[in-house]
Amino acid sequence: MDILALLSISKIREHLPSEFSSMEIFYTESIDSTNTALKSLVEKESPTFPILWVCDHQSSGKGTHGRSFFSPKNSGLYFSLFLPYAFRNCLGDLLTIRGAVALQRALETFVSDPIQIKWVNDLYVDSKKVAGILTEMVQDKSGIKGFVMGMGINFSQPKEPIPPELNPTFGFLHPQVDRNVALGKILPEIFHCLSLDSEEILSVYRKNNVILGKKVQFSIHNQSYIGFAKEIDSKGHLLVESNGNIYTLSSGQATILWE
């Protein structure tokens, strides 16, 4: 089986449930960023329905806090999903957390290794990052149009060199299905997780989160701290204890100090 079989709109549709038959899907072999492309489309057209944009390679894939997301050719699955503001639970409420739970659940159906979530938006196998999520709001003067949720998944060892700064934690999955089939499993799981109440989502998110109990390094107001990740609260914030103080992280980088 070729897990890197060519992506195509017809193949993606073939593996999606019938209720997704009317979803608009765009495929570009190579693009700067699916998030950027989809946000631009939404800003121009103001759609009221979900849209999917898929590619095989991103030259400027977007990560959190302005970082790039390494998206080499023929080795991963990179896509963005537009969720209109009025659609189900797409009000920004735990949206990245819902996406992380959905992706973890879907990937575990065709990957033998246990997959864990790392607060707030990454998926890990052992101590290696295998996927990342970036959710961005789309708005104009009239208000919020919706959210674009981008996902990047490392399927196999890339042929091009891994950037040195990523090499220590870069991992890949070797799934048992090709990428078209994978999307056919991931998308329904995303929409299922959008329908769950917050406490149910948070319960699964906490249970499968690798960061809890781990020693972490984090920054607040450009000051670096080391502490232990203690809890994820009802808003999805990470509570970290350092030198007897509890810090609440709503976003940002909490790096696990693997031992």
Summary of the structure (lengths in Angstrom):
residues: 259
radius of gyration: 17.9
end to end distance: 36.5
largest distance: 56.2
contacts: 818
relative contact order: 0.16
helix: 25%
strand: 35%
